[in-house]
């Protein structure tokens, strides 16, 4: 497939590298200058692109930028993009980084807000795993205890295609429902950054409580930030699991 990725940080860069390794044609763009973008593209083994061209001649567009950066994208970025092109949102809203977005703080589902900003449907995926997990936690399809990733959206065909890309990245995919249900794998939910198998993730998605998610998200940031040293990757996963009394890994 032809894939355009906007954003080349820990998540976007890892997706780009994995998609290229799986045989897809990948091009990237970011807000840096040309020299930095070209260096990043060479590092990842993909092509560099301008923001104008990143959305041309592609099957999938992956937005991997902070939530606050979504409104700053060119207003006409997707104006001439075919409805058949799938747009994927990987972002997670964190007020300390993204400032106050009143609609989201009032309860609007993050990717529903993103869809409104873009003026077109999106698929929510690649958001409920830590960057380290995404980079190094992938396994072959037949492997035991393969970690699963949630995917939400209103297009069954779109979700099917993105499920294939998730598999290419080394993870099982679990359909979490329509885009309105993507809150189930937002920060502060049992499905978020807890490294679960497909069956465990299904349970975690079901166990999520929307009204508690923002409190638990902010609690996690505050407590992890207050530690004397930055926790290891396993410690972060264990902490996230411990936020929930009913934890699929403890059943």
Secondary structure, 3 states (H helix, E strand, C coil): CEEEEECCCHHHHHHHHHHHHCCCEEEEECCCCHHHHHHHHHHHCCEECCCCCCCCCCCEEEECCCHHHHHHCCCCCCCCCCCCCEEEECCCCCHHHHCCCHHHHCCCCHHHHHHHHHCCCCEECCCCCCHHHHHHCCCCCCCCCCCEEEEECCCHHHHHHHHHHHHHHCCEEEEEECHHHHHHHCCCCCCCCCCCCHHHHHHHHHHCCHHHHHHHHHHHHHHHHCCCCCCCHHHHHHHHHHCCCCCHHHC
